Amino acid sequence: MTTIVILGAGPAGAAVALGLRRLGYAVTLVSEWRRFAALEGVSLRVREALRGAGLRHALTEAALPSQRQVSWNGQQHAQNVEFLLDRPTFDRGLRDDVREAGVELIEGRVLSVQTSATGHRIEIDGKQALSADFLVEARGRQAPTLGKGLRGPETVSLLNRWQGTPGDAASAVESLVDGWAWMARRADGQCYWQWTVDVASAELPTKALLLEYCRQRRQASVVAQDFFGDEPETDLQLHARSSTAILSPQVCGEHWIRIGDAAMAVDPLSGNGIFQSLSSALQAPTVINTLLRKPERAALAQRFHQQRVEHLFLRFARIGRDFYADEQRWQDEPFWQARRQWPDAEIAHAEADFNALRIERAPVLKDGFVDEAEVVITVDQPLGIWHVQGVELAPLVRRLRSEPAEQVLARLTAQQGRMVRGWLLAQGFKP
């Protein structure tokens, strides 16, 4: 029987574990507990992604709605509601989900991974070594690097956490001359302030002075003072972590795959980390299934995963770039100057043009495997889109270039017709 080992029990690792179990594989998941009690703000689409991945127990923990206030480019406004997610509780929910699905969970620190032509050997602190035919690397930014990949401006996030007075849950984002800050307060009074700065230009003090330096910066912010008030800060702690955007140069081989932050880690401003982790992880079980059961399609499966990870990374990077460009007060300051131009000048959302649609053969997911089919290349789907509501789009687009729309769409069901017409209009089609 094929042995599959997943390293890392975050959202990406858990989603892949559940997907592989649904395909009938036995899975062992190895993970150590998170070293600090983080809080994250997640969107409604993250909740939907968790539900789609089958992470039911974890989903119930992401249930503290908060109205987020935004102070950016000198303007104040209320953003959409976000959900404040306590990571220790969330991580316990992830473990409950994988255990319930029949995944073997080993809690321990991975000491080393030795890979050969015949498989992988994983050394775990205080545990018996494991052997695996296939390895899923899902340890996030802690995963060993595979060489020089694409990196954004070097960035560090300084998280301050303390106990304040209980009250209503809330969160806020503020742009600053040399970075930006995210702040949150849980109903139980746990307070968080995370300051994201440029490594090269921040001129931070030594580690011994850093906590007090962050306190001074926080107290100098009118937004932070209004948000937290003048209440005492009990048990103030500091945790520094890299938040540089990084794309791994290789994310898939014949007997291994990288997912989540181990494959691509994005700038925290450009998109929710859990969402991007799930974005790369949800396709992985099908890729793995193809590599193991249809090795003749190995190159196609690897290309599918590599292209989609790269596409997602650049998409999130461009979204972040545009957010940074929206702050125009400090365009020449090092922090903002470096980030408003990276990764490139390509626009994130190009105008749709039906006449510019192309039809090409590309890898797709079909019946539990990676296959090849004709897809339609669009400005927002440069890797191609295969079907909408079960209707293959390439034959349809080809016919629409020479036949009336009523004739081409006549045999679709009412629901298919609504979905396909909506897609066509979004692509600039004019009936």
N, C-alpha and C positions, 0 to 999 in steps of 0.2 A: 504494500500500500504506500502511496506517495505521502511523504511527511512534509508538511508545510509549517514553518515557524515564522511568526510575526514578531518583530521587535518594536515595542511601543504600543500602549493601550490608550492613546488619545482618540479623538473622534475618527481620524483616518484609519488607524490600526483596527479599531473596533468595527468600523463600517466594512472594511475588507474581510475581517473575520466572519461577520454575519453573512456577507455575500458568498464567501467560499463554503460556509456551512450549507447554504441554500443549494449550492451546486453539488453537495454530497461529499465534500472533502473533510477529513479530520484535520483540525487546526490546533496548534499550540501557540499561545500568546505569552510573551515575556515582557514584563514591565516593572519598573520601580516607581514608587509614589513621587509625585511632584514635590520639589524641595521647598516651595513657598506657596502660601495661600493667596492665589491670584483671584482677581475679579475681572470679568470681561463683559463688555456690552455687546449684545448680539441682536440682530434684526429679526423681523418676522420671517424673512426668507431662510434664515438659519434654522429656525424652528421647523419650517416646512422641509428643509433638507434633512434634518435629524429624523423627522417622521418618515420620510421616504427611505432613509437608510435602515429603518427598523430599530432605531435607538430609543425605544419607548421609555425605559427607566431614566435614561439621561435627559430625555425631553421634559419629563415632569419637573426636573430641577431648574429648568430655564424659565422660571415663571414669576419673576419680579419685574413687572412693567415699570418703566420710568420715562417721564417726559424729558427729552434731552434738549438742553439749551446750547446754542452755538454762538460764539463771539468770534467772528472772522472778518478780516479786512475792515475792521472798525464798525461792523454792523452786527446787531443782536437779533436773533430770531430763534423760534422754537422749531426743532427738527422733529422728525417722526419719533414715535415711541420706540425705545430700545429696551431690551430685557437684560437685567443685571444678573449675570450667571456666576455663582460661586463655584470656582473650579474644583476644590476638594470634594464638595458634594456632587458636582457633575461627574467627576472622575469615578466616584463610587457607583453612580448610576450606569456609567459605561461598563464597569466590571460586572454589575448585575446583569446587564444585557448580554454580554458575551458568555457568561456562565450559564445563563438560562438557555442559550442556543447550543450548549454542549461543547463549548470551546474550553480546552484545558488552559488554565491561567496560572502562570508561575510568576510570583512576585520576587524580584531580585535584580541586582545591577549586572548588566552585561559587561564582562571584563574584556572579552576579545571575540572576534569572529574570524575564523580561518576558512577560506574558500579554495576549493580545488575543482578539478574537472568532474569529480564524482559527487560533489555536494558541499555542505557547509558544516562546520563544527563550532558551536557556540559555548563559550565558557561563561558561567554565571557565578557570581560571588556567593559562596556558601551552598551551592546547589550542584547536582550532578550535571556534567556537560551534556548538551543536546546535539543530535545529528539531524540535518534537514536536507531533503532533496531540493526544496525550493525555499528561498528566503525573501521575506517582505520587510524592507527597512522603513520603519515608521517612527523613528525616535526623534523626529523634528530636527531642530537646529543642533541637537547633540549628536546627530549621526555623523560618522567620519566623512570627511570630504573626499571627492573622487578626482580632484584636480582643480584647475582654474576654470570656474564657470563665470557666467555673467553676474556682475555685482553692481548694485546701486551705490550711491554715496554712503560712506561709512557712518552708521547711525547707532546711537545708544539710547535706551529708554531707562530712566531712573524712576522707579516706583517707590513712593512713600505710602506706608500704611499705618494707621493708628486707630485707636478706639475713641470715638466721640460720643455725643449724646444721641440716643435713639430718636428717630423722626421719620418723615416720609422719604422713601427711596427717590433718588434723583441723580442725574448725570449732566455733564457739560463738557464742551470742547472750547479751547481758547487758543488763538494764534498769538505768538510772542515774537519779539524782535529776533531771537536766536533759536526758535523752535516752536513747539506747540505742546499743549498740555491737555490731558483727559482727566476728568475728576468725577468721582462718584461717591455716593453715600448710601449705604444700605439702611433698611429700616431698623436694624439692631444697633446702629451707630458706627459700624465699621466704615472708615473713611479711606479713600484712595485718591492719590494725586500722582499722575505719571507724566513726567516731563521728557519729551523726545528732542534730542539735540544732535548737532553735527560733531563727530569725533574730532575732526581736525581743527575746527575753529572755536570750540566751546570754551577752551581754557579752564577746565574744571580743576578744582583743588584736589589735594591728596585724599585718599580714601577716608582718613581719620576726620577730615573736615567736611566731607561731602554731605553728610546728613544735615548739618547746620546750614550749609550753603543752600541746600534745597529748601529748607525752612524759610530762609531769608527771601529767596526768589518767590516762594509761594505767598509770603506775607506782603510782598511788593505788588502782587496782582490784585487789582480791584475786583475782577471777576471771581478769583479764588476766595477772597475775603468775604464777598457777598454770599458765595456758595456755602462755605464752611462756617462762617461767623467767627466770633472771638473765643469760642469754647476751648478748654484745655485739650491738648493732644497727649493721650495716655498710650504708653507702649509704642512709641514711634519707631518704625523700622524702615530700612532702606534695602532695596534689591535692584541691582543694575543688570540689564540684559541687552544683548545685541538685537537691534531691529533693522539691520541692513537687509535690503532686498537681495536675495541670492537665488540663482537658478543653477542647479547641478548640471554639469556638462553631459552626463549620461544618466538616464533614469530607468533603464530596463536592459536586461540581458536575457539569455536563454533560461537561466535558473534563478533569477533574482529580479526584484523590482523595487523602486523607491516611490513613496507616496507622501502626500501631505508636505509639511515643512522640510522633510528630508529630500524631497524632489525640488520644491520651490518654496521659498519663504518670502512673503511680500512685506512691503512697508505697511505698518499698522494703519496708516491714514488711507490707504488705497482700497482696502476691503477687509471685511472681518476675517480673522485668521481661521476660525472654524469653518466658515463657508468655503474658503479657498482650499483648505485641507480636504474637505468632503468632495470638492469639485474634481480633484485628481484621484481620489480614492474610490469613488463610485464606479469608475470604469475598470478598475484594476482586477476584480474577480474574473471578468470576461477575458481580459488580456492573459491572466494567469491560466485560466482554463484552456485557452488556445495554445499557449506555450507547452502545456503538459500533455494535452490530448491530440493536438494537431500540430506537431513540431514542423511539418512542412510549411506552415504559415508563420513560423517564428519571426522572420524578418518583417512581415506585414504587421504582426501584433506589436513588435517593438516600435515600428514606425508610428503606429497609431498612438501609443502611449507617449512617446517622445514629442510628437507634433502637438498633441493636445496640452501637455504640460507646458511646453514653450509658448503656445498660444495663450493659455490662461495667464502665465506669468507676465507676458507683455501687455495683455489686456488690463490686468490689475495695475501694472506699472504706469500705463498711460492715464488711467483713472486718477491715480495718485498725483501724477505730474500736473493734471488739470486742476486738481484741488489746490496744489501749491501755487499754481499760476493765478488762482483767484485772489490770493493775498497779495495786493499790489503796493502796500505801504513800505515794504522792506525789500524791494526787488534786487537791490545791489548787495544786501547782506549775504555773507557766505552760505548760511543755511538755506535760504530761499533761492539764491542764484543757482546753486548746484542741483536743486530738486525740481525747479520749474522747467528744466531743459532735458531731463533724463526720463526715459531711455533714448528717445528720438523725437523727431518733429511730426511723426505721423499722427493724424487726427484720430481720436478714439472712436468717434461716431461719424462715419462718412455718410453723405446723402445717398439715399437709395436710387438706383437706376436700373430698371427692368431690362433695358437693352444691353446693359453691361454684364448680365448674368452669364456665367460660363458653365458648361457641363463637362465634368472630368470623372475619371475612375479614381476612387480613393478608398482607404480602409474604413469599414463601418462595423457596428456591432449587430450581429444577426444570429438569432437562435442560440444564444449563449456562447458564441465564438466571434472572433474578429474575421470578417470576410471582406470582399472587395465588391463595390457596386458603383454605378453611376450616381454622382451627387451634383447638386447645384451649388456653385461657388458664388457667394454674395459678399457685399462689402462688410457685413457684420458677421458672416460665417465663412472666413477665408479657407477653412478646411473642408467646407461643404456641408450641405444638409441633405439627407437622404429622403426622408418622408415626413409628412404632416398628417396626423390622425390616420396612419396606416396607408396613406396615398403617396406612392413614389412620385417625386417631384420632377426628376429629369425628363421622363416621357411627356409629362404634362407641359412643362416649359417649352419643350421642343415643338409640341403641337400648337401651343398658343402663338407661336411666331408665324403661323400660316393659316390657323383656323379660328373661327369665332369662339369667344369664351363660353357662350351658352352651349355650344356643341361639345367642347372639350370637357366641361364640368357636368354635363347632363346626367351621367350615371352615378354621381356621388350621392351618398345619403345626405340628409339635411344637415346633420352635424358635421360630416366631412366637408360639405359645401361651405358652411360657415367658417370653419377653420382654414380651409385652403384659400378661400376668397380673402380672409383677413391677412393671411401670409402674403398673398399676391399684392394686395394693396400696400402692405408695409415695404414691399420691394419696388414700389414705384409703378406697378402695373396700372394702366389706364384702360378700362374696358371700352 
